Amino acid sequence: MVKKYSKMIYLNRNLVAILFLGFSSGLPIALTTSTLQAWFTESGINLMTIGALSFVGMPYIWKFLWAPLMDRFVPPRGGRRRGWIFIMQIGLCLTLFFMAALSPQHHAAAMGLIALVIAFFSASQDVAVDAYRTDILSAAERGIGAAYYILAYRIAMLVSGGLSLVLADYVGWGATYQLMAVLVGLCTVATYYSPAVKETFFPKKNVLSVLKDSFNDFFNRDGIVCILLFVVFYKLGDALATSLMTNFLLHGLGFSLTQVGLAYKSVALIATVLGAFVGGVLLVRLAMYRSLLLFGVAQAFSTLTFMLLAITGKSFGLMIGAIFIENFCSGMGTAAFIAFLMSLCHQQYTATQYAYLSALASIGRVILGPIAGLMVTHWGWIHFYAWAFILSFPGLILLGLVRNKVSFDAILEY
């Protein structure tokens, strides 16, 4: 177990860079989803067209397919990581300005296609930022770095998903999207001045070699099947518990839109960020294995607060408490989990391998929606949250199985 730590790991050039890059990663998400839907809705576009906008998010699911290109090719300026980030930020800036010049009434189809391009640039930026974060942070910085990233990412989502709606009410949608493009443009300055990654490995001659070798590097590791199953299951119970949260609070308990909006926009944000920071700090002191175990147990028991809310019925105070506890524990678990995923990546294939791992980790969120609906329909909310609690433990069991397969103490040595 790591016992020593330095105050310098809480604030340095690497971590400041992660703050700006986290903001840049989080900003475009809402601009192609909830904010764009609001623009279309305010413009009187029909519901079928608005619903079709959900397909814009496909690049976030399939980004691992082109991640090997970002390991193989090195842009002429900025290096393999910063160079790709800079290119994607420029692409985001230009396409957002282009989007701002259009209107849903006259260019709905064109705006949908541009939104897809924006999502592609955003997803690709995520690949490059994830790789940069993994490469630039030392083992001791990973927990705090994950917390900083989550903080900036959430703030950016609040800016593009909340503040943008207020701005649009005063200055219009076009000017709002122009301002978002300017913010992305400012992030390119941070990218330019961010620390360079020391290249200790040279890319392979072709993309297929990168793809093949990155897979071989993974699957030749001892206990890789258990490790990958752990990646899938660690946050499965947490994902299930939150998969129908809006429906539970609105229809299951009868809270108003205002009450639910207040809880999610403020309490959940504060709790997640605070949990991520506490998790990052504790990660330095407890080491990786104990952190994953303790935070995983906390995640599991935090889902019981929603079961208590389902038993008790409508109670605003209890709802606020449950949301805070669940998001705080989830934030701690996320900080440790991101640090663990970073530790699994070989620097030569960081973009490709982290994209694989993040895709695996998102499986629960993708497949649990329809399953959750069936569970609530047949068993009710109380049993639903009981099962969310139970399904939190396979990941912890797998953590025990991989304890001897991964050198957890070495992950945090510095």
C-alpha positions in Angstrom: 0.0 0.0 0.0 1.2 3.4 -0.9 1.7 5.5 2.3 3.6 8.6 1.0 2.2 11.3 -1.1 3.1 14.8 -2.2 1.0 18.0 -2.2 2.3 18.6 -5.7 0.1 16.0 -7.1 -3.0 18.1 -6.3 -2.0 21.0 -8.6 0.5 21.1 -11.3 0.7 21.8 -15.1 -0.5 18.3 -16.0 -3.6 18.7 -13.8 -4.4 22.2 -15.0 -4.2 20.9 -18.6 -6.7 18.1 -17.7 -9.1 20.7 -16.3 -9.2 22.6 -19.6 -9.3 19.4 -21.7 -12.1 18.1 -19.5 -14.1 21.3 -20.2 -13.4 20.9 -23.9 -14.7 17.3 -23.9 -17.8 18.1 -22.0 -18.9 21.2 -23.9 -20.1 19.6 -27.3 -22.3 16.9 -25.8 -25.4 18.9 -25.1 -25.0 21.0 -28.2 -25.9 18.0 -30.3 -28.5 16.5 -27.9 -30.6 18.3 -25.3 -29.8 21.9 -26.4 -30.2 21.1 -30.1 -33.5 19.4 -29.3 -34.6 22.5 -27.4 -33.7 24.6 -30.5 -35.8 22.4 -32.8 -38.6 22.3 -30.3 -38.7 26.1 -30.0 -38.7 26.3 -33.8 -41.9 24.2 -34.0 -40.2 21.2 -35.6 -42.3 18.0 -35.4 -41.6 15.3 -32.8 -40.5 12.7 -35.3 -37.7 14.9 -36.6 -36.6 15.8 -33.1 -36.6 12.1 -32.1 -34.4 11.3 -35.1 -31.7 13.6 -33.6 -30.9 10.7 -31.1 -29.0 9.0 -34.0 -26.5 11.9 -33.9 -24.9 10.2 -30.8 -23.7 7.2 -32.8 -20.1 8.3 -33.0 -19.8 8.1 -29.2 -20.7 4.4 -29.4 -18.4 3.5 -32.3 -15.4 5.7 -31.6 -13.2 2.7 -30.9 -13.4 1.8 -34.6 -11.2 4.8 -35.6 -9.2 5.1 -32.4 -6.3 3.0 -34.0 -5.8 5.8 -36.5 -5.1 8.1 -33.7 -2.5 5.8 -32.3 -0.9 5.1 -35.8 -0.7 8.6 -37.3 1.1 11.6 -35.7 -0.1 15.1 -36.8 2.7 17.4 -38.0 2.3 19.7 -34.9 1.6 19.0 -31.3 2.6 15.3 -31.2 0.4 12.2 -31.3 -2.0 13.3 -28.5 -2.1 17.1 -28.4 -2.0 17.2 -32.2 -5.2 15.2 -32.6 -6.9 17.1 -29.8 -6.1 20.4 -31.5 -7.4 19.1 -34.9 -10.7 18.0 -33.4 -11.1 21.3 -31.5 -10.6 23.3 -34.7 -13.2 21.0 -36.4 -15.6 21.6 -33.5 -15.1 25.3 -33.6 -15.8 25.6 -37.4 -18.8 23.3 -37.5 -20.4 25.0 -34.5 -20.0 28.4 -36.3 -21.6 26.7 -39.4 -24.4 25.4 -37.3 -25.1 28.8 -35.8 -25.7 30.3 -39.3 -28.6 27.9 -40.0 -32.2 27.6 -38.7 -34.3 24.4 -38.1 -37.2 25.8 -40.1 -35.2 26.0 -43.3 -32.2 23.6 -42.8 -33.4 20.8 -40.5 -31.8 18.0 -42.5 -28.5 19.9 -43.0 -28.4 20.7 -39.3 -28.8 17.1 -38.4 -25.9 16.1 -40.7 -23.7 18.9 -39.2 -24.7 17.7 -35.7 -23.5 14.3 -36.7 -20.1 15.8 -37.8 -19.9 17.7 -34.6 -20.5 14.5 -32.7 -17.8 12.8 -34.7 -15.3 15.5 -33.8 -16.4 15.4 -30.2 -16.1 11.6 -29.9 -12.7 11.7 -31.6 -11.6 14.5 -29.2 -12.6 12.2 -26.3 -10.4 9.5 -27.7 -7.4 11.8 -27.9 -8.1 13.4 -24.5 -8.5 10.0 -22.8 -5.2 8.9 -24.4 -3.4 12.2 -23.4 -4.8 12.0 -19.8 -3.5 8.4 -19.5 -0.1 9.2 -21.0 0.6 12.6 -19.2 -0.5 11.7 -15.7 1.8 9.9 -13.4 0.4 6.9 -11.5 0.1 9.1 -8.4 -1.8 11.8 -10.3 -4.5 9.5 -11.9 -7.1 9.7 -9.1 -6.9 13.5 -8.7 -6.7 13.8 -12.5 -9.9 11.8 -12.9 -11.6 14.1 -10.3 -10.4 17.2 -12.2 -11.6 15.8 -15.5 -15.1 15.0 -14.0 -15.3 18.5 -12.5 -14.5 20.3 -15.7 -16.6 17.9 -17.8 -19.7 18.5 -15.6 -19.2 22.2 -15.6 -19.0 22.2 -19.4 -22.2 20.2 -19.7 -23.9 22.7 -17.4 -22.7 25.5 -19.6 -23.8 24.0 -22.9 -26.9 22.2 -21.5 -28.2 24.8 -19.0 -26.6 28.2 -19.5 -27.0 27.9 -23.2 -30.8 27.7 -22.9 -30.8 30.9 -20.8 -28.6 32.7 -23.3 -30.8 31.6 -26.2 -33.7 33.2 -24.5 -31.9 36.6 -24.6 -29.6 36.6 -27.6 -31.0 33.9 -29.8 -29.8 30.4 -30.8 -27.4 31.5 -33.4 -25.5 33.8 -31.1 -25.5 31.1 -28.4 -23.9 28.5 -30.7 -21.4 31.1 -31.8 -20.4 31.7 -28.2 -20.0 28.0 -27.6 -17.7 27.9 -30.7 -15.7 30.7 -29.2 -15.3 28.7 -25.9 -14.0 25.7 -27.9 -11.7 28.0 -29.7 -10.3 29.2 -26.4 -9.7 25.6 -25.4 -7.3 25.3 -28.3 -5.0 27.8 -26.6 -5.0 25.6 -23.5 -4.2 22.6 -25.7 -1.3 24.5 -27.3 0.3 25.3 -24.0 -0.4 22.0 -22.3 2.6 19.8 -21.4 3.8 17.6 -24.2 3.7 13.8 -23.9 7.1 12.2 -24.0 7.0 9.8 -26.9 8.7 6.6 -25.7 7.1 4.4 -28.4 6.9 4.8 -32.1 3.7 4.0 -34.0 3.5 0.9 -36.2 3.7 1.1 -39.9 0.0 0.5 -40.6 -3.4 0.7 -38.8 -4.0 -3.0 -38.9 -0.7 -3.6 -37.0 -1.9 -1.2 -34.4 -5.2 -2.9 -34.1 -3.7 -6.4 -34.0 -0.9 -5.6 -31.6 -3.2 -3.6 -29.2 -5.5 -6.7 -29.0 -2.6 -9.0 -28.5 -1.2 -6.8 -25.8 -4.5 -7.1 -24.0 -5.3 -10.7 -24.4 -1.8 -12.0 -23.6 -2.2 -10.6 -20.1 -2.8 -13.0 -17.2 -6.4 -13.1 -16.2 -7.6 -10.8 -18.9 -11.1 -12.3 -19.1 -11.7 -11.6 -15.4 -10.3 -8.1 -15.8 -12.5 -7.3 -18.8 -15.6 -8.8 -17.0 -14.7 -6.6 -14.0 -14.7 -3.5 -16.3 -18.2 -4.5 -17.5 -19.6 -5.2 -14.1 -18.0 -2.8 -11.7 -20.6 0.0 -12.2 -23.4 -2.2 -13.5 -25.6 -1.9 -10.3 -25.0 1.8 -10.2 -26.0 2.1 -13.9 -29.1 0.0 -13.4 -30.2 2.1 -10.4 -30.0 5.4 -12.4 -31.3 4.1 -15.7 -34.9 5.1 -15.0 -34.3 7.8 -12.4 -36.3 10.5 -14.1 -39.3 8.2 -14.6 -39.1 7.0 -11.0 -39.1 10.5 -9.6 -41.7 11.9 -11.9 -44.2 9.1 -12.3 -43.2 6.6 -9.6 -43.3 9.2 -6.8 -45.1 12.2 -8.4 -42.5 14.9 -8.0 -42.8 18.0 -10.2 -40.5 18.8 -13.1 -39.1 21.8 -11.1 -38.3 19.6 -8.1 -36.6 16.9 -10.2 -34.7 19.5 -12.3 -33.5 21.2 -9.1 -32.3 17.9 -7.7 -30.4 16.9 -10.9 -29.0 20.2 -12.0 -27.6 21.2 -8.6 -27.6 18.4 -6.0 -26.4 15.7 -8.4 -23.7 17.9 -9.9 -22.3 19.0 -6.5 -22.4 15.5 -5.1 -20.7 13.9 -8.1 -17.9 16.4 -8.2 -17.4 16.3 -4.4 -17.4 12.5 -4.5 -14.9 12.5 -7.3 -12.5 14.8 -5.4 -12.9 12.8 -2.2 -12.3 9.6 -4.2 -9.2 11.0 -5.9 -7.7 12.1 -2.6 -8.5 8.8 -0.8 -7.1 6.9 -3.8 -3.7 8.3 -3.1 -3.8 7.2 0.5 -5.6 3.9 0.2 -4.1 2.6 -3.0 -6.0 1.2 -6.0 -7.4 -2.1 -4.8 -8.7 -0.9 -1.4 -10.2 2.2 -3.1 -12.0 0.2 -5.7 -13.3 -2.2 -3.1 -14.5 0.4 -0.5 -16.0 2.7 -3.2 -17.7 -0.2 -4.8 -19.3 -1.3 -1.6 -20.4 2.4 -1.0 -21.9 2.4 -4.5 -23.8 -0.7 -3.8 -25.3 0.4 -0.5 -26.1 3.9 -1.9 -28.7 2.3 -4.2 -30.6 1.3 -1.1 -31.4 4.9 -0.5 -33.7 4.8 -3.6 -35.3 1.6 -2.3 -36.0 3.4 1.0 -37.5 6.3 -1.0 -39.7 3.9 -2.9 -40.9 2.4 0.4 -41.4 5.7 2.1 -43.1 7.5 -0.8 -42.9 11.1 -1.9 -40.6 13.1 0.3 -38.6 16.0 -1.1 -36.0 15.9 1.7 -35.4 12.2 1.3 -35.2 12.5 -2.5 -32.4 15.2 -2.1 -30.6 13.0 0.4 -30.8 9.9 -1.8 -29.6 11.7 -4.9 -26.7 13.3 -3.0 -25.6 10.0 -1.4 -25.9 8.0 -4.6 -24.1 10.5 -6.7 -21.4 11.1 -4.1 -20.6 7.4 -3.9 -20.8 7.0 -7.6 -18.4 9.9 -8.0 -15.9 8.2 -5.7 -16.2 5.0 -7.6 -15.9 6.7 -11.0 -12.6 8.4 -10.0 -11.0 5.1 -8.9 -12.5 3.3 -11.9 -11.1 5.8 -14.4 -7.7 5.7 -12.8 -7.8 1.9 -13.0 -8.7 2.0 -16.7 -5.8 4.3 -17.4 -3.5 1.9 -15.6 -4.5 -0.9 -18.0 -3.4 0.9 -21.1 0.0 0.5 -22.8 1.3 3.9 -23.9 1.9 2.7 -27.5 -1.8 1.9 -27.9 -3.5 4.3 -25.3 -6.1 5.7 -27.7 -7.2 2.3 -29.0 -7.1 0.5 -25.7 -8.9 3.1 -23.6 -11.6 3.3 -26.3 -12.1 -0.4 -26.0 -12.3 -0.2 -22.2 -14.6 2.7 -22.1 -16.9 1.0 -24.7 -17.0 -2.1 -22.4 -17.7 0.0 -19.4 -20.6 1.6 -21.1 -22.3 -1.7 -22.0 -24.4 -1.6 -18.9 -25.8 1.9 -19.6 -26.7 0.8 -23.2 -28.4 -2.5 -22.5 -30.1 -1.9 -19.2 -32.7 0.6 -20.3 -35.2 -1.9 -21.8 -34.4 -4.5 -19.1 -35.0 -2.0 -16.4 -38.4 -1.1 -17.9 -39.4 -4.8 -17.8 -38.2 -5.2 -14.2 -40.2 -2.2 -13.0 -43.3 -3.3 -14.9 -43.3 -6.8 -13.4 -41.8 -6.3 -10.0 -42.2 -2.7 -9.0 -39.7 0.0 -7.9 -38.8 -1.6 -4.5 -37.7 -4.9 -6.0 -36.1 -3.1 -8.9 -33.7 -1.2 -6.5 -33.2 -4.4 -4.5 -31.9 -6.0 -7.7 -29.7 -3.0 -8.4 -28.2 -3.5 -5.0 -27.6 -7.2 -5.7 -26.1 -6.6 -9.1 -23.5 -4.4 -7.6 -21.7 -7.3 -6.1 -20.6 -9.4 -9.1 -18.1 -6.6 -9.9 -16.7 -6.7 -6.4 -16.4 -10.5 -6.6 -14.5 -10.1 -9.9 -12.3 -7.5 -8.2 -11.3 -10.1 -5.7 -10.6 -12.6 -8.5 -8.3 -10.2 -10.4 -6.4 -9.1 -7.2 -3.6 -11.5 -8.0 -3.7 -10.8 -11.7 -3.1 -7.0 -11.5 -0.3 -5.4 -9.5 -2.6 -2.8 -7.8 0.2 -1.4 -5.6 2.4 -0.9 -8.6 -0.4 1.1 -10.3 0.1 3.9 -7.7 3.8 3.7 -7.2 5.7 7.0 -7.6 
